[in-house]
Amino acid sequence: MNLPGISFAYLRAKPLSTALNLLLLALGIATITVLMLATQQIEERMGRDARGIDMVAGPKGSPMQLVLSAVFHLDAPAGNIPLADAMALAKHRLVKRAIPLALGDSYKGFRIVGTNHDYVAHYGARLADGSLWAKPMEAVLGAEAARSMRLGVGAKFAGAHGLGEGGEEHEEEPYQVVGVLAPTGTVIDRVVLTSVESVWEIHEHGRPPGGPREITALLVQYASPLAAATLPRAVNAGPTLQAASPAYESARLFRMLGVGVEVLRAFGFVLVLAAGLSVFIALTNALQERRYDLAVMRMLGASRARLMGLLLVEALVLSAAGALLGLALGHVLMEVLGAALRAAQQVPVTGWTWAAGELWLIGLALCVGVLAALVPAWRASRAEVATVLAEG
């Protein structure tokens, strides 16, 4: 007697019930899969983007906005800071390295970042073509930016005012692409790099000669652990600068998002449990319909354990199919979401990866199926053959 074959036959005999159970289980598994893939990739990506940056110095305001704009390039900066104050901080004895950033323009939605070559070195980026900028109005493209813009070395483009599409273009002062970076898997892939002097040159028309210059933010790496306890406090005590910790603000952001994630995850588990209840009801009803068939099987020599195994295998087949379908659906939905985020120049995610917890989801689905089948399977094994056959 081939238990899997008989189980498949019973499932095919009830296509509507089987499809409903598969759908419920698949939707629950897919929901949890999407959340697992998204949170894992976003946490990893933001961790790589912020690695080695101990503090961000910028204008007074929201520290989270400062980190999102200067480190992750996901928000608009609150303003600028005096260059003199930033350089004074960069020379502090507790600062190992300080990287200036000048923001304000973009091209096709990709931010133009005025900085120095330390920014490229910080992310371990290497050139795929050309060279780094050597003078104002030369630009180097991150890998994703170059691919989306379809620009290469030698091309020219005009930046637009603002950090989104639709701003006023600076057509009279175009940038020339002198280099393209290889992919790094970090935020540098999504930006256009140039010198701080380029940003000043574009935005200082009509500015009084000799006026004080500004930058947007300063990325700081501490020289010693002592700096973490003293430097941010000293910066915040001053009149112009604010200090923000990327690690702290990232953790705070995930705590804020965590409530919504947990609600969606709970919804996924509810769907999985609903699928288990549906399987239980389906198997209970099927048991009533198959009582005579099962009694005949007993009379022909099938043991109680074999009958119990028949329903358990049926539940396992249904659960395994639902889990695999849910995982596939979750990965496809994640890739669709990733494509939308990439089109919007946001943190990129993909469905073509694997989260460590996905194996647990398969185990969860199988456990739900087995638990749902235990009572019907036990009842099937305990039915009295003579009584059932007499009833017809």
C-alpha positions in Angstrom: 0.0 0.0 0.0 1.5 3.3 -1.1 0.6 5.9 1.5 1.8 9.0 -0.4 0.0 7.8 -3.6 -3.3 7.3 -1.7 -2.9 10.7 0.1 -2.3 12.4 -3.3 -5.4 10.7 -4.7 -7.5 11.9 -1.7 -6.2 15.5 -2.1 -7.0 15.5 -5.8 -10.5 14.3 -5.1 -11.2 17.5 -3.1 -9.6 20.2 -5.3 -11.5 23.2 -3.8 -10.8 22.2 -0.2 -7.2 21.4 -1.0 -6.7 24.7 -2.9 -8.2 26.7 0.0 -5.9 25.1 2.6 -2.9 25.6 0.3 -3.8 29.3 -0.2 -4.2 30.0 3.5 -1.0 28.4 4.5 0.9 29.9 1.5 -0.3 33.4 2.3 0.8 33.1 6.0 4.2 31.7 5.1 4.6 34.4 2.3 3.8 37.2 4.7 6.4 36.0 7.3 8.9 35.4 4.5 8.7 38.9 3.1 9.1 40.4 6.6 12.1 38.2 7.3 13.8 39.0 4.0 13.1 42.7 4.3 14.2 43.2 7.9 17.4 41.1 7.4 18.5 42.9 4.3 17.7 46.4 5.5 19.5 45.8 8.8 22.5 44.4 7.0 22.6 47.2 4.4 22.2 50.0 7.0 24.8 48.3 9.1 27.3 48.3 6.2 26.4 51.9 5.4 27.0 53.1 8.9 30.1 50.9 9.7 33.1 53.0 10.8 31.0 56.2 11.3 30.9 56.9 15.0 29.3 60.3 14.9 27.7 62.7 12.4 28.0 66.4 13.0 25.4 68.7 11.4 23.0 71.5 12.0 20.8 71.7 15.1 17.5 69.8 14.7 16.5 66.1 14.5 19.4 63.7 15.1 17.6 61.0 13.2 17.0 63.3 10.2 20.7 64.1 10.3 21.7 60.4 10.2 19.2 59.5 7.5 20.3 62.4 5.3 24.1 62.3 5.8 24.8 58.5 6.2 22.0 56.7 4.4 20.9 59.6 2.0 17.2 58.8 2.7 16.1 62.2 3.9 16.6 65.9 3.2 19.2 67.6 5.3 17.9 70.2 7.8 20.5 72.8 6.7 24.2 73.6 6.6 26.9 74.2 9.2 29.8 76.7 9.0 32.9 75.2 7.4 35.1 76.8 10.1 33.3 75.0 12.9 33.4 71.7 11.0 37.1 72.0 10.4 37.7 72.9 14.0 35.9 69.7 15.0 37.9 67.7 12.4 41.2 68.8 14.1 40.0 67.8 17.6 42.4 65.4 19.3 39.7 62.8 19.8 38.8 62.7 16.0 40.7 60.1 13.9 39.1 61.0 10.6 36.5 63.5 9.5 34.8 63.4 6.0 33.0 66.5 4.9 29.7 66.3 2.9 28.0 69.0 0.9 24.5 68.1 -0.3 21.8 70.0 -2.1 21.6 68.8 -5.8 20.7 65.6 -7.6 20.5 64.0 -11.0 17.6 61.8 -12.0 16.9 61.2 -8.4 20.4 60.3 -7.4 22.1 62.6 -4.9 25.2 64.6 -5.8 27.5 64.4 -2.8 30.4 66.9 -2.5 33.1 65.2 -0.5 36.8 64.1 -0.6 38.5 60.9 -1.6 38.3 59.7 2.0 34.6 59.0 1.4 35.5 56.5 -1.4 38.2 54.9 0.7 35.9 54.6 3.7 33.6 52.3 1.8 36.4 50.3 0.2 35.2 51.3 -3.3 37.4 50.7 -6.3 37.1 52.1 -9.8 35.5 50.1 -12.5 36.4 52.7 -15.1 38.2 56.0 -15.3 39.7 57.9 -12.3 38.6 59.9 -9.2 37.8 63.5 -9.5 40.8 65.9 -9.5 39.2 69.3 -10.0 35.8 71.0 -9.6 32.9 69.9 -11.8 34.3 66.4 -12.3 32.1 63.6 -11.1 32.4 59.9 -10.2 29.3 57.7 -10.4 28.3 54.9 -8.0 27.6 51.6 -9.7 23.8 51.7 -9.3 23.7 55.4 -10.3 25.8 54.8 -13.4 23.6 51.8 -14.5 20.3 53.8 -14.0 21.6 57.0 -15.6 23.3 55.0 -18.5 26.3 57.3 -18.3 29.9 56.5 -18.6 33.3 58.2 -18.5 33.3 61.3 -20.7 29.6 62.0 -20.5 28.3 65.3 -19.2 25.2 66.0 -17.2 23.6 69.0 -15.4 22.6 68.6 -11.7 19.2 69.8 -10.5 18.5 71.8 -7.4 17.0 69.7 -4.6 17.3 66.0 -3.7 14.5 64.7 -6.0 13.6 64.9 -9.6 12.0 68.0 -11.0 14.3 70.6 -9.5 15.7 73.6 -11.5 18.7 72.4 -13.5 22.1 74.1 -13.4 22.5 73.8 -17.2 25.2 76.4 -17.4 27.6 74.4 -15.2 27.5 70.7 -16.2 29.5 67.9 -14.6 31.8 65.7 -16.5 32.0 62.0 -15.6 35.6 61.0 -15.0 35.0 57.7 -13.2 32.6 54.9 -12.4 32.8 52.8 -9.2 32.5 49.0 -9.0 29.5 47.8 -6.9 30.1 47.7 -3.1 26.7 46.8 -1.7 26.7 50.1 0.3 25.2 53.6 0.0 28.0 54.8 -2.2 26.5 52.7 -5.1 23.5 55.1 -5.2 25.2 58.5 -5.3 27.2 60.8 -7.6 30.4 62.0 -6.0 32.3 65.2 -6.7 34.4 67.7 -4.7 33.0 70.0 -2.1 34.4 72.8 -4.3 32.0 71.8 -7.1 29.0 72.2 -4.9 30.3 75.6 -3.7 31.0 76.7 -7.3 27.4 76.0 -8.4 25.6 77.5 -5.3 27.7 80.5 -4.5 26.7 82.7 -7.5 25.7 86.2 -6.1 27.3 85.4 -2.8 29.5 88.2 -1.4 33.2 87.6 -1.9 35.0 86.3 1.2 31.7 85.2 2.9 31.8 82.2 5.2 31.5 78.9 3.5 29.3 76.0 4.7 29.0 72.3 4.3 26.1 70.0 5.2 27.6 67.5 7.6 30.8 65.9 8.9 31.2 62.1 9.2 33.4 61.5 12.2 35.5 58.4 13.3 36.7 58.5 16.9 40.4 58.3 17.7 39.7 56.5 21.1 36.8 55.0 23.1 37.0 58.1 25.3 35.6 60.2 22.5 32.2 58.4 22.6 31.7 59.7 26.2 32.9 63.2 25.8 32.9 64.4 22.2 29.1 64.4 21.4 28.4 66.2 24.6 31.0 68.9 23.7 29.6 69.3 20.2 26.0 69.6 21.4 27.0 72.2 23.9 28.1 74.5 21.1 25.9 77.0 19.4 26.0 75.7 15.8 26.6 71.9 15.6 24.7 68.9 16.6 26.1 65.4 17.2 24.2 62.2 16.2 25.2 58.6 16.6 24.3 56.4 13.5 24.3 53.3 15.6 21.8 54.7 18.2 19.6 56.4 15.6 19.4 53.2 13.5 18.4 51.2 16.5 15.8 53.8 17.4 14.4 53.7 13.9 14.1 49.9 13.9 12.4 50.1 17.3 9.9 52.5 15.8 9.3 50.3 12.8 9.3 47.2 14.9 5.7 47.6 16.1 4.3 47.5 12.5 6.6 44.6 11.6 5.4 42.6 14.6 1.8 43.3 13.7 2.3 42.0 10.2 4.3 39.0 11.5 1.4 38.2 13.9 -1.0 38.4 11.0 1.1 35.9 9.1 1.1 33.5 12.1 -2.7 33.9 12.4 -3.0 32.9 8.7 -0.8 29.8 9.3 -3.0 28.8 12.4 -6.1 29.4 10.3 -4.7 27.1 7.7 -4.1 24.5 10.4 -7.6 24.8 11.6 -8.9 24.5 8.0 -6.8 21.3 7.6 -8.2 19.9 10.8 -11.8 20.5 9.6 -11.0 19.1 6.2 -9.5 16.0 7.5 -12.3 15.5 10.1 -14.9 15.8 7.3 -12.8 13.5 5.1 -12.7 11.0 7.8 -16.5 10.8 7.9 -16.6 10.4 4.2 -13.9 7.7 4.1 -15.0 5.6 7.1 -16.2 2.8 4.9 -13.0 2.9 2.7 -10.8 2.9 5.8 -12.7 0.0 7.3 -12.3 -2.0 4.0 -8.5 -1.3 4.2 -8.5 -2.6 7.7 -10.3 -5.7 6.7 -7.8 -6.3 3.9 -4.9 -6.2 6.4 -4.0 -2.5 6.9 -2.9 -1.9 10.5 -4.2 0.8 12.8 -0.8 2.6 12.5 -1.0 2.4 8.8 -4.4 4.1 8.7 -3.2 6.8 11.1 -0.1 7.3 8.9 -2.4 7.8 5.9 -4.0 10.9 7.3 -0.7 12.1 8.8 1.0 11.8 5.4 -1.9 13.6 3.8 -1.5 16.5 6.2 2.3 16.6 5.7 1.9 16.6 1.9 -0.6 19.5 2.2 1.6 21.4 4.7 4.8 20.9 2.7 3.2 22.0 -0.5 1.8 25.1 1.2 5.1 26.0 2.8 7.0 25.7 -0.4 4.4 27.7 -2.3 4.4 30.3 0.4 8.2 30.6 0.3 8.2 31.0 -3.4 5.4 33.6 -3.3 7.3 35.5 -0.5 10.5 35.6 -2.6 8.6 36.8 -5.7 6.8 39.5 -3.7 10.1 40.6 -2.1 11.7 41.0 -5.6 8.7 43.0 -6.8 9.1 45.3 -3.7 12.8 45.5 -4.3 12.3 46.6 -7.9 10.0 49.4 -6.7 12.5 50.5 -4.1 15.3 50.5 -6.6 13.3 52.6 -9.0 12.7 55.1 -6.2 16.5 55.1 -5.3 15.7 53.8 -1.8 17.5 51.0 0.2 17.6 48.1 -2.3 16.3 44.7 -1.4 16.0 41.5 -3.4 14.0 38.3 -3.3 16.9 36.3 -4.7 18.4 35.6 -1.3 17.8 33.3 1.6 17.0 34.2 5.2 18.3 31.9 7.9 14.9 31.5 9.5 13.1 30.2 6.4 13.9 26.6 7.3 12.0 27.2 10.6 9.0 28.3 8.5 8.9 25.0 6.7 9.2 23.2 10.1 6.4 25.4 11.4 4.1 24.5 8.5 4.8 20.8 8.9 4.1 21.0 12.7 0.8 22.8 12.1 -0.2 20.1 9.6 0.7 17.2 11.9 -1.1 18.8 14.9 -4.1 19.4 12.8 -4.1 15.7 11.7 -3.5 14.0 15.0 -7.1 13.9 16.2 -8.6 12.7 12.9 -5.8 10.2 12.4 -6.3 8.8 15.9 -10.0 8.5 15.4 -9.4 6.7 12.1 -7.1 4.2 13.7 -9.6 3.5 16.5 -12.8 3.0 14.4 -14.4 -0.4 14.8 -14.3 -2.2 11.5 -17.3 -4.4 12.0 -19.5 -1.5 13.1 -18.5 0.7 10.1 -19.0 -2.1 7.6 -22.4 -3.0 9.1 -23.5 0.7 8.8 -22.5 0.5 5.1 
